[in-house]
Amino acid sequence: MDPILAALPPSLLSCVEGQLSNDEVSSDEEMLEHFISNGLTEEQARQALTYRDLYLNNLYLDGFTPICEGTEALRFNPHTRQFEPQ
């Protein structure tokens, strides 16, 4: 697990990953402010934003995301219809 984000409670981590996956409209600055207003430190919020492109461009198996599993994350491959390592 990402060491900077490891202290987040599961419910907050789920919220962060949901925002990273689905918010295509907000700027990075807006997302940073949103994360901080929801309880992340500035360091945690900035670290979460480093994953934004990965989450917007891929579907990950729950619990096997880049934040939780790093290089062991499993993303969906639409050609094989399977979850595979990155």
C-alpha positions in Angstrom: 0.0 0.0 0.0 1.1 3.5 -0.7 2.9 4.5 2.6 1.5 8.1 2.5 -2.1 6.9 2.0 -1.9 3.9 4.3 -3.3 5.8 7.3 -6.6 6.5 5.5 -9.6 4.6 6.9 -11.2 2.2 4.3 -14.3 4.4 3.8 -12.1 7.5 3.1 -9.8 5.5 0.8 -12.9 4.3 -1.1 -14.1 7.8 -1.5 -10.7 9.0 -2.8 -10.5 6.1 -5.3 -14.0 6.8 -6.5 -13.2 10.4 -7.1 -9.9 9.5 -8.9 -11.8 7.0 -11.1 -14.9 9.1 -12.0 -14.2 12.8 -11.8 -13.1 13.9 -15.2 -14.3 17.5 -14.9 -12.6 18.9 -11.8 -9.1 20.4 -12.1 -6.3 19.0 -10.0 -6.6 22.1 -7.7 -10.3 21.5 -7.2 -9.7 17.8 -6.4 -6.9 18.8 -4.0 -9.3 21.1 -2.1 -12.0 18.5 -2.1 -9.7 15.8 -0.7 -8.4 18.2 2.0 -12.0 19.2 2.9 -12.9 15.6 3.4 -10.1 14.9 5.8 -6.9 14.2 3.9 -3.7 16.1 4.8 -2.2 18.2 2.0 0.5 15.6 1.6 -2.0 12.8 1.3 -4.1 14.8 -1.2 -1.2 15.6 -3.4 -0.1 11.9 -3.3 -3.6 10.8 -4.2 -3.5 13.1 -7.3 -0.4 11.4 -8.6 -2.7 8.4 -9.3 -5.3 10.3 -11.2 -4.4 9.3 -14.7 -4.1 5.6 -13.8 -7.6 5.6 -12.3 -9.2 7.6 -15.1 -7.8 5.3 -17.8 -8.2 1.9 -16.2 -10.7 -0.2 -14.4 -9.2 -2.0 -11.3 -10.4 -5.0 -9.4 -11.6 -3.9 -6.0 -8.8 -4.2 -3.5 -6.2 -4.6 -6.2 -5.8 -0.9 -7.1 -2.6 1.1 -7.5 -3.0 2.7 -4.1 -3.6 -0.6 -2.3 -1.3 -2.9 -4.3 1.2 -0.8 -6.2 2.7 -2.7 -9.0 0.6 -5.7 -8.2 -2.6 -3.9 -9.2 -5.0 -5.7 -11.5 -6.6 -3.8 -14.3 -9.4 -4.9 -16.6 -8.3 -5.9 -20.1 -11.3 -5.5 -22.4 -9.8 -7.7 -25.1 -9.4 -10.8 -22.8 -12.2 -9.7 -20.4 -9.9 -10.5 -17.5 -8.2 -8.6 -14.8 -4.5 -8.6 -15.4 -1.3 -7.1 -13.9 -0.4 -3.7 -15.3 
